[in-house]
Amino acid sequence: MPILEIKNLKVIVDGHEIIGGLDFSVEKNETLAIVGPNGAGKTVLFKAILGLLPHSGDVKWANGVKIGYVPQRVELIRDFPLSVGDFFDIQNIPLQNAGILLNLLGIGVADIFSANLGILSGGEFQKVLIASALADNPDIVFFDEPTAGVDVTGEATIYKILTRLQDTKKFAIILISHDLNVVYKYADKVLCLNKRQLCYGHPLHELTAENLQHLYGEDSALYHRHHDNGGFNAHKND
């Protein structure tokens, strides 16, 4: 049984259909990438699945599923006078577990727990959010652009660590990303979304010139050039 199964999911706000007609599933130890232009409904989809927005259709979870979530922006938390240690404490996350993950993600833990969230760089703050999502050993993790604010080197480190942890702990990942190179390298499946489901399947089969044209319109040429120039690396399971 899939960890998560979606059937005919629709989100309607003030009489306008924001997303509609979505059908997909996520298995244990699988990575599903959600791609599409700005305004396509990707973050709305996450919120609907997580029960944060009203929707119609079926969202079926396997029994006892534990969820981790890294949102795209958490500025209110950053503005609040809260230390990194307190941030983990209020989530009942042992600092030892958090420290191991932060160290893996490239943040030294000597002084990090006493630091205020507001003084962290964008990349450091993002890594703290990722560590908090993974520390409780979730069965599935939702990442809304998990490397936002992280430099290229840090981005590569984060994805390598996520892949290593996923191989060990077998959690599923649903990932929103604008970087098709990342999608092709790390995702088992891709869902192309622009209000509606335009494609779904393995990235190698679905990220075609025709599908990218439907998805991104005139901007699709840029993505197709990356594909032709070998920007995509070997798939993680190849």
Salt bridges, closest charged atoms under 4 A:
GLU5 OE2 - LYS7 NZ 3.87
GLU17 OE2 - ARG196 NH1 2.82
GLU30 OE2 - LYS189 NZ 3.55
GLU145 OE2 - HIS178 NE2 3.53
ASP188 OD2 - LYS236 NZ 3.48
GLU210 OE2 - HIS214 NE2 4.00
ASP228 OD1 - HIS224 NE2 3.65
